[in-house]
C-alpha cells in the first residue's frame, strides 16, 4: 500500500518514471488519489507511446532516476515536450521493505508534485555531444599511454633498457630506435645514429642499454603494439578534428578561460564540455564548485565537526581542475601559487591542490558568466604577512639545527 504522506502540491500534473534496462514504469499523477501507472518497454516505439500518453494527460513535468546510462534514451525522446527533472537515486529512497517498480514510480510522482525533488544538471544537447567526444579522447589517450608502457615492458623483457637512459621512451630518439628494432635493424652503431644532441645520458651508457637478447617473438610483439598505437593515434586525430568543429561556437569562452593561471586550451575545452556556458543553471559559484566535487563537505553532529573531506562530484572535471592546479603552481608569481604554498606544508600536496582547483572553478564561473578575462588580484605583501612567513621559515630552520640572524635588505 502506498505511503500516506501529505505534502503541499505545487505542480498540477506530473509523471514519475522508474527507469530500468528493459522497462520503464510511469505514474501520471494529479493528486494523492488521482493517479495512473503504466509500464512500457524501452524500445523507441514504446517510449514514443509514453510521450503521447503524457501529452494527452496534460503532463508538464517529468521526474526520473539517473539509472546508469538507461535514462538517456528516455530523456532524449521526452526532453523537447516536457520539463524533465533527473534525480539522484540516493535522494529519493523509498521506505525499506516496501519497494516495487510501481511503488517507486508512484513515490517519485508524489515527490514531484510536492516540489521536493532537486534535479541534476543536464547540459544542452550540443554540450553533451562535445562531452562524449572529449571523454572518449581521454580514454583513447589513456590507451595509447598503456600501449607505450607495454613497449617498455617488452624491451625490459629482452633487457634493452631504453627507459634507463631516456626520460621518455616515446621521444624522438627512442622512437626511431624502436622502429629500427622492429624492422630488424638492431645493430648498436646504427641505432646510435638516431641520438640527437639534447640527450643527456652518456653515449657509452646508451650502448650498454642497447645490448639485449632480442628474439623474433619480442620483435613480433613490438610490431603488434606499434600497430595498435598508430591506429589509436589516427583515431585521436579524427576526434580532435570533430572537437575543433564542435567548439567553434565557444571560441570566446575558451579564450577567456585560458587567461586563468594553469588553464590551457585542452583544459578549457574539458571545462566547457562538462559545465557548458550557461552559468544560470547554477545558483552561484559555490553550487558549481560543489557539483564539481571541489568544495569541502560538511558533517557535523552535536556541535562536533566530524569530517570536511570533499563530497562526490564530477570526476572528469575534478581531475581536470587538479591538473590545472599543478599548472598554476608552476607560474612565476600568482595568487593561486601563493595559495598552494601557504597550504602545502600544513595540509599536504593533495589537499593544497584541491584548494587551488576550488579557486580555479570559482574563477571559471565568473569568467564564463561575465564574459570577462581573468584579472589577477593584487598580491597583498603587507608587513604582518611577511612577518608571519619569516617566523615560519625561522622555525623550520631551527628544527633542522640551524640558527640564522635576520637582517632587512633594502
N, C-alpha and C positions, 0 to 999 in steps of 0.2 A: 504494500500500500504506500502511495506517495506521501512524503513528509508533509504535515500540515503546519507550514511555517508561513506566517503573514508578513509580507513586505509591501511597502508603498509602490504602486505601479507608476512608471514614468514613460513606458513605451506602450502604444496601443495594441500593436500586433507584431509579434516576433517569432522567430524559428530557432530552436536549439538543435544542433546536429551532433550526433556521436559518430565519429569517423573511424572506420576500420579499413583493412586492405581490400576486402571483397564487398563489404556492405556499408551503408550509412543509414542511421536511424534518425529521422527528423520529427520534431514535435512543433506544430504550429499552435501558438497559444495567444489567447486574447485576455484571459483572466485565470484565476485559480481553478475555476470549474469548467471553463470553456477552452478545451484544447483537444488536439487530434494528433495521433502518432502514426507514422507510416515508415516502412522500410524500403530502401532502394539498393540495387547493386551499384557498383562503381563504374560500369561501362558508360560511355559518353551519352548514349541514347537515354539510359535510365536517369542520369544526372540532369539531362535537359527536361525530363518529365518532372523531376524535383523542382527545377526552376519554374516551370509553368504552374505547378501546383502552388508554390509560394506566391507567385504573382496573382493567381486567381483568388487567393485567400486574403490579399491585401497586406502581405508581409512587407515591412520596411527595413527591419534589422535582422541579421542572422548572426548567431554565435556558434563557434565550433572549437573543439580542442585542436591544438597543434600536434597531431599524432604523427610522428616521424615525417615522411615525405607524402603521406597519403592524403593530407589536407590540400595539397597543391592543385591537383586536377579539379577538385570540388570548388576551390577558390577561383580558379581561372574561369570556370563556367558561370559562377554566380556574381563575380565582382562588379560587372557592369550594371546590374539591375538592383543591387541591394547594398546597404552599408553593412559590411562584414566585420565582426569582431573576432579575431583569432586569439584564443586564450590559452595560457599555460595550464596544462592539466593539473599541476600541483595547486593551482589557485581555486579549483572548483571541485575539490574532493567531495564525494557523496558520503553518506553515513555508512561505515563499515558493516558488512553483513547484509546489506540491502542493495546490492549492486547488480543491475542488469543493464543491457544496452538501452532498453526502453526507459527505465528509470533514470539513467544518466542523461538521456536526451531531454526528458521532462524537467529534470533538475536544472540543466543548462538553460532551457527556455524560461524557467521560473526566475532564475538569477538575471537573465537578460531583461525581462520586462521590469524588473525592480531596479535596473541600472547599477547592479552590483559587480559587473564584470569589467575588468581592465584589459583592454585589447593590447596585443603585441604590435610592435612597429613593423609594418609591411611597406617597403618602398614601392614606387610605381613600377610598371612592367619593364620599362627600358633600363632602370637601375637593377632590377632583378636579373635581366639578361646580361648586363655588364658584370654583375656579381658572379654569375655562373662562369663567365669567361675568365675572370681574374682568379677565382678559386681553382679552376681547372688548370690554369697556368702554374699556380703554386704547386699543384700536385705533380705536374709534368717536370717542373724544375727539381722537385724532391726526388723523382725517379731518376733523373739524369745524375744527380749527386750520388744516389745509391749505386748506379752503374759505374761511375768513376771510382767509387770506393771498392767495387768488385774488381776493377782492373788492378788496383793496388794490392788486393789480396792475392790475385793470381801471380803478380810479379813477385810478391813475397814468398809464395809457394815455390817458385823456381829460383829464389834467392837473388833476384835482381832488385836491388834496394834503392830504387829511384826516390822513394819517399824520404830516405835518409839524407839525400843530398840536394833535393829540390823542395822549396817551400810549397809549391803547387805542382802536382803531377799532371794537372790539366793545362799547365803553362805551355808556351811555345816550344821551348827546347825539349821538354819531356814528351810532349805530344808527338813531335817529329820522330823522336827515338822509338816510341811505342809503335808508330806507323811502320817504321822500317823493320822492327822486330816481327810484326805481324806478317810483313811481306817476305820474311826470310833473310833480310839484310842485317844480320846481327853481329857483324864484325865490329869490335870495340872502337877501332880507329875511325871507321866510317860513321859510327854513332856519335863520336866526339865532335864531328864537324858541325853538328846541329847546335852546339853550345854557343850562346851569344854572350856579349861582354858583361851583362848585368848579373850573371850567375856568380854567386859569392863562394860557393864550395870550391875547394882546391881541385884542379884537374886530376891530380893523382888519386884523390878520394873518389871522384866520379868514375874513373876507370875501374877501381875496385868494386864499386857498386854495380857496375855493368857485367861483372863476371858472375855468371849463374849457370844453372843446369836446366836450360830451356829444352822442353820436349815438344813433339808435334801436338800433343794434347793441349799443352799450355798455349801454343800459338793459335790453335783452333778456338780455344775458349776466348782468348783475347780478341780474335776476329769477330766472334759472335757478339760479344759485349760491345765492341766498337760499332757494329752494325746497329745494335739497339740504341746506342747513344745518338748516332747520326739520324735515325728515324725520329727520335724524340726531339732532337734539336730542330728538325724541319717542322714538326708539329708545333713546337714553341713559336717558331717564326710565323706560322699561319695564325696562331692565336693572337700574337702581337699585332698582326695586320687587322684582325677583327676588332681588337680592343681599341686601336687607334681610330678606327671608323666609328666605334660606339662612343668615344669620349669627345668627339668633335664639338658637340653642343655644350660640353662642360669645360672648355679650354680656359675660360676666365677663372672659374673656381679652382682648377688645378694649379694655374699660375699663382694665384693668391696663396694657396696652401703651401707652395714651395718657399714662400717668404718666412715661414716658421722655421727656426733653427732645428736641424736634424731631419726635416721633411724634404725628400727628393720627389721627382716625378712619379716614380714607381709607388712610393708610399702614398702620395696624394691620390693616385688612381685607386689604390686599395681603399682608402678612406671613403672616397666618393661612392665606390661600389657597395660599401656597407651601410652608409648613413644617408646617401643621396645628397641633394642640395636644398631640400625644403626643411628648414630648421623649425618651422611652425609645428611639425609633428612631435617635437619635444617641448614640454612646457618651459624649460630653461636649460642652461648649460649643465647643471648638476644632474638632471634627468638623463641627458645624453651620456655623461660620464658614468653614471650608474648602469645604464643599459650596456655600455661597452665593457663593464666589469673593471673599471679603473677607480672606483670610489671605495673607501673603507666601509666595511659592514658595521652593523650596529646590533649588538647582542648584550642587553642589559637586563638584569633581574634583581629586585630588592635593593636597588641603588648600587649594585655592583656591576662593573663593566667586565664581561667575560671574554669577549673577543672583538677585534676590529679587522679581521682578515677580510680581503676583498670578496665581494659576492660573485656568483657566477654571472658571466656576461658573454658578449660576442667574442669567441676565442680567436677568430680571424683578425678582428680589429684590435684586440688586446695585444696579440703578438706583434702586429704592425707598429703599435704605439710604443712598445718596449724597444723595438729596433730603432725607431725614431729617437727614443730617449738616449740610446747608445750614441747615435749620431750627434745629438745635441751636446753630449759631454765632451766631444772632440772639438767643439768650437772654441775659438781663442778666448773670448770672454763674453758670456751672455748670462742672463738671469737663470736659464734652465741649467747651465753648467754649475752655477753657484748653488742652486737648489740641490743638485746631486752631491756636490762636495760637502754641503752642510749636513747631509743625512747619512752618507755612506759609512762614515766612521761610527755612527751611533746605531744605525738600523741595518747595515749591510747593503750589498750591491743590489739585490733583488728588490727590496722594499724601496730603495732610493730610486731605482729605475721606474718602478710603478708610480712613484710620486711625480717624476718628471713626465711620464706618459699621461698622467692625470692633467698636468699643466698644459700639455700639447693638445689634448682633446678639448679642453676648455677654450684654448686659443682658436682651434679649428672651428668651433661652434660660432664664435663671433666673426671670424674671418668670412665664413660662408654666409652667415646671416646678414652681415652689414656690407658684404662685397667690398671689403677694405683689406689692404695688405697688413700683415703683422707689424706692429710697432714695438720695438724693443723698449721695455720700461727703463727708466733712468736707474742706473745702479747706485744704490744708496751706500756710499762709503762714509757713513757717519763715524765719529770717533768712538762711540760706545761699541759699535760692531767690531771695529778694528781692535779695540782693547780686549774684547772677549776672544777674538781669534788668536791674538798674541798669547793670552793666558792659556788657551788650549794647547797651542804648539809648545809652549814652555813646559807644560805638564807632561806632554808626550816625551820631550827630550829628557826631562828629569827621570822619567820612567825607564829610559834607556841608559841612565847613568851619566848623563851629560849636563853640565852646568854652563849656562851662557849668560853673558851680560847684554842687556837690552840697551841699544843706542839708536836714537832717532836719526834718520838720514834725510837731509833736506832735499 
